Amino acid sequence: MKKSLLNLMAVCGFSLLTMTAYADQSSKGMDMTGMKMDNMPSKPASATALSDGEVRAIDKENKSITLKHGRIKSTTVEMGPMTMPFKVKDKGLLAGVKVGDKVKFNVENIDGISTVTTLSVQK
């Protein structure tokens, strides 16, 4: 009986010591000041991929474009295929674009609004 009690106390003590060490380690975080990051990409690969779309309407006055698009996955926006209007970050993006054009584009959430930040006509 004494041996079982001693074994139980040893197991409990070891468990407590392990949990304390783990909690102490996770609260410190990682100091990455001296780490070289030269080969690290600035964005995940999926964030730089442009989405495909077709221009359905253009409103240069209100800086918006309606696109029929496939899946969108950027750093701040993810949505399934649909047709919808988007604000355009820069009115210059709409120059040279016409209804029916196939485009590659990127959408980001700017002030809570899904906004086209990159747009290029596909030939």
Residue, then its C-alpha position, 0 to 999 in steps of 0.5 A: m500500500k505504501k509503495s502504491l501511494l509513493n508511486l501515485m505521489a511521484v506521478c502527480g508531482f512529475s505531472l505538476l512539474t511538467m505542466t508548470a514548465y510547459a505553462d512557463q515556456s508558452s507564456k514567454g513567446m519566441d524572440m525572433t530578433g536575430m532570425k534571418m528572414d531573407n527567403m520568406p515570402s512576403k505573402p502566402a502564395s494563395a494571397t497573391a493569386l488573382s481571381d478570374g472574372e468577366v466584366r458585366a457593368i462599369d460605373k466610372e462615376n461611382k468607381s465601381i465594376t460589376l464582375k461575374h467571378g469565380r472563387i475569390k481568396s485574398t488576404t482579407v476576402e474569401m467568397g464563392p462564385m457569383t456576380m456582384p458589384f465591387k468598389v474600385k480602389d483607383k478610378g484608373l483601374l477602369a481605364g481600358v476595361k469594357v463590358g464583356d472583357k475577361v479580367k484577372f483581379n484582386v479584392e481586399n477588404i478596405d474599411g469594411i467594403s470589398t474593393v478591387t485593388t488590382l485589375s487587368v484585362q486578359k487577351 
